[in-house]
Amino acid sequence: MNNWIPVIVILAVLAGGGYYAYRKIKRKVEDVSQALFGTDSLVEGWNKQADELAATPKSVSGMTRIFEPQIQRDFPDFNLVQFKNKAENMLVSALQAIDSGNVSLIRDASEELKAQVENRIEMNRSEGIREVYEKIRIHRTEISNYEKKQGKCIITFQSAVEHLHYKKKDGTVVSGDENRLEQTKYNVEVMYIQDEKIAKIDNAVGTTCPHCGAPVTNLGAMYCEYCGLAITPINLKVWTLHRFYEVDYNHV
């Protein structure tokens, strides 16, 4: 029996040391959790942070004050509210189309954008995925970019969006969260074809002189550069909703 006393003492010391180390580590974790989340539990802290993120709208790249005057110089009849509403309505309808698997739900979109959504729907079908968008809400929309290149003028609207977004396969959620809202951002590109020959886009929508049929290639032109007669100012009908995408690491 006496031979076991040293062993028992050593085990007791090790146990005591282990418990002390455990308590010290636990206290350290609690201190870190308190500093980061205001709670002793890391799990509770992570969940609390996730709930806060789910309730906080994303900030958008608001460049409207810079780009709106430039656009209005090029297109005097440009109406910001009308364009924003058109972009927002299309975005919501595109997400609803993906959710329902019905591309016909998309509103006021170009053939290119419809094809983009149709490809997304077909990809989900081929993989047996049910992609869900619910409780869609747009918090704010601003112009984030305006560029003129290769015969095209493109206005990019960026929207802060809230929704439930998740994917299911065989009844199991494989991506996203069906119970927690997601805050994200989307870009919507509205395009005007200034010169179809340069743009080289199928089904391009530009504008022509109603008198002689010549292409109108000058932005905001009020008179035809070929026949000199007055033409109808550029309006929303010659702009098309070209594409949309979620702003993430691949699309900043």
C-alpha positions in Angstrom: 0.0 0.0 0.0 2.8 2.3 0.9 4.2 1.8 -2.6 1.1 3.4 -4.0 1.2 6.6 -1.9 3.7 8.4 -4.3 1.6 7.4 -7.3 -1.6 8.7 -5.6 0.2 11.9 -4.7 1.4 12.4 -8.2 -2.0 11.7 -9.7 -3.6 14.1 -7.2 -1.1 16.8 -8.1 -1.7 16.2 -11.8 -5.5 16.3 -11.3 -5.2 19.5 -9.3 -2.9 21.1 -11.9 -5.2 20.0 -14.7 -8.3 21.5 -12.9 -6.4 24.7 -12.3 -5.4 24.9 -16.0 -9.0 24.2 -17.0 -10.3 26.9 -14.7 -7.6 29.4 -16.0 -8.4 28.6 -19.7 -12.1 28.8 -19.0 -11.7 32.2 -17.3 -9.6 33.4 -20.2 -12.2 32.3 -22.7 -14.9 34.0 -20.7 -12.8 37.2 -20.5 -12.4 37.2 -24.3 -16.1 36.5 -24.8 -17.0 39.3 -22.5 -14.6 41.7 -24.3 -16.0 40.7 -27.7 -19.6 40.0 -27.1 -20.5 41.2 -23.6 -21.3 37.6 -22.5 -19.4 34.7 -20.8 -20.5 32.2 -23.5 -18.7 32.2 -26.9 -21.6 30.3 -28.5 -24.1 32.8 -27.1 -21.9 35.6 -28.2 -21.6 34.3 -31.8 -25.4 33.9 -31.9 -25.9 37.4 -30.6 -23.5 38.8 -33.2 -25.2 36.9 -36.0 -28.6 38.2 -34.9 -27.3 41.8 -34.9 -25.8 41.3 -38.3 -29.1 39.9 -39.6 -30.9 43.0 -38.4 -28.4 45.6 -39.6 -28.7 46.7 -43.3 -25.5 46.8 -45.4 -24.1 50.2 -46.3 -24.1 51.0 -50.1 -21.6 52.7 -52.3 -23.6 55.9 -52.5 -22.1 57.9 -55.4 -25.5 59.4 -56.6 -24.4 63.0 -55.8 -21.4 62.6 -58.0 -22.8 60.7 -60.9 -26.4 62.1 -61.2 -25.2 65.5 -62.5 -23.0 63.7 -65.1 -25.9 61.6 -66.3 -28.2 64.5 -66.5 -25.7 66.4 -68.6 -25.7 63.5 -71.0 -29.4 62.7 -70.7 -31.4 65.9 -69.7 -34.6 63.9 -69.1 -33.0 61.5 -66.7 -35.3 60.8 -63.8 -33.5 59.3 -60.8 -36.6 58.2 -58.9 -38.1 56.5 -62.0 -34.8 54.6 -62.8 -34.3 53.5 -59.1 -37.9 52.2 -59.0 -37.4 50.3 -62.2 -34.1 48.8 -60.9 -35.6 47.8 -57.6 -38.7 46.3 -59.1 -36.7 44.2 -61.5 -34.3 43.0 -58.7 -37.2 41.8 -56.5 -38.9 40.1 -59.5 -35.7 38.4 -60.5 -35.2 36.9 -57.0 -38.8 35.8 -57.0 -38.4 34.2 -60.4 -35.4 32.2 -59.1 -37.4 31.2 -56.0 -40.4 30.0 -58.1 -38.4 28.7 -61.0 -40.5 30.8 -63.3 -38.5 33.3 -65.5 -41.8 34.9 -66.7 -42.1 36.7 -63.4 -39.2 39.1 -64.2 -40.3 42.7 -64.9 -38.9 45.1 -67.5 -35.7 43.2 -68.1 -33.5 42.7 -71.2 -33.2 39.3 -72.9 -29.7 39.1 -71.5 -30.9 39.4 -67.9 -33.7 37.0 -68.5 -31.2 34.5 -69.9 -29.1 35.1 -66.7 -32.0 34.1 -64.5 -33.0 31.2 -66.7 -29.5 29.8 -66.5 -29.6 30.0 -62.7 -33.0 28.2 -62.6 -31.8 25.5 -64.9 -28.6 25.0 -62.9 -30.6 24.6 -59.7 -32.9 22.1 -61.5 -30.0 20.0 -62.8 -28.4 19.8 -59.3 -31.7 19.0 -57.6 -31.6 22.3 -55.7 -34.5 24.4 -54.4 -33.2 27.9 -54.0 -35.4 30.0 -51.8 -35.8 33.8 -51.5 -38.4 35.0 -49.0 -39.2 38.2 -47.1 -37.3 40.4 -49.6 -36.9 44.0 -48.5 -34.9 46.8 -50.1 -33.6 49.3 -47.6 -31.7 51.7 -49.9 -30.7 52.2 -53.5 -28.0 54.5 -54.8 -26.1 55.0 -58.0 -22.7 53.4 -57.5 -21.1 53.9 -60.9 -21.6 55.5 -64.3 -19.5 54.6 -67.3 -19.4 55.2 -71.0 -17.4 52.7 -73.1 -17.5 50.7 -76.3 -20.7 52.4 -77.6 -22.5 51.8 -74.3 -23.6 53.9 -71.3 -24.1 51.9 -68.1 -25.6 53.1 -64.8 -25.0 50.8 -61.9 -27.4 50.9 -59.0 -26.5 49.3 -55.7 -29.2 48.2 -53.3 -29.0 47.2 -49.6 -31.2 44.1 -49.5 -32.7 42.0 -46.7 -34.1 38.5 -47.3 -34.2 34.9 -46.2 -32.0 33.0 -48.7 -31.2 29.3 -48.5 -30.9 26.2 -50.7 -32.4 22.8 -50.1 -31.7 19.4 -51.5 -33.8 16.4 -50.7 -35.5 18.4 -48.0 -32.2 19.3 -46.2 -30.8 22.8 -46.1 -27.4 22.7 -47.8 -26.7 26.4 -47.9 -27.9 29.5 -46.0 -30.2 29.7 -43.0 -34.0 29.2 -43.3 -34.6 30.9 -39.9 -32.2 33.9 -39.9 -32.5 37.0 -42.2 -29.5 37.8 -44.4 -28.3 41.4 -45.1 -26.5 41.8 -48.4 -26.0 44.1 -51.4 -26.9 43.7 -55.1 -25.8 45.7 -58.2 -28.2 46.3 -61.1 -26.8 47.5 -64.4 -29.0 49.7 -66.6 -27.6 50.0 -70.1 -28.1 52.4 -73.0 -26.7 51.4 -76.4 -25.2 54.6 -77.8 -23.7 52.9 -80.9 -24.9 49.3 -81.8 -22.0 48.7 -84.2 -19.4 49.4 -81.5 -21.3 47.7 -78.7 -21.7 44.5 -80.6 -24.6 43.2 -78.5 -27.4 41.1 -79.9 -30.9 42.5 -79.5 -29.3 45.9 -78.6 -31.7 48.8 -78.0 -30.5 52.2 -79.1 -32.4 55.0 -80.7 -32.7 56.4 -84.3 -33.9 59.6 -85.8 -37.7 59.3 -86.5 -37.3 61.5 -89.7 -34.3 59.9 -91.6 -33.7 56.7 -89.6 -30.0 57.6 -88.9 -28.6 56.4 -85.6 -28.5 58.9 -82.7 -25.0 58.5 -81.3 -24.7 61.8 -79.4 -25.7 61.5 -75.7 -28.6 63.8 -74.9 -29.0 64.9 -78.5 -32.0 67.1 -79.3 -31.4 67.3 -83.0 -30.3 64.7 -85.6 -26.7 65.1 -86.6 -27.5 63.9 -90.2 -30.8 65.7 -91.1 -30.8 68.4 -88.5 -34.4 67.9 -87.4 -35.5 67.8 -83.8 -35.7 64.4 -82.2 -37.4 63.0 -79.1 -35.1 63.3 -76.0 -33.7 60.0 -74.7 -36.1 58.4 -72.2 -36.4 55.3 -70.1 -37.6 53.1 -73.0 -34.2 53.1 -74.6 -32.5 51.9 -71.4 -32.5 48.2 -70.6 -31.9 46.4 -67.3 -28.9 44.5 -68.5 -27.8 42.3 -65.5 -27.7 42.0 -61.7 -25.4 40.3 -59.3 -24.9 40.1 -55.5 -21.9 42.1 -54.3 -19.5 39.6 -52.7 -15.8 38.8 -52.9 -16.2 38.0 -56.6 -18.1 41.2 -57.3 -16.9 44.1 -55.3 
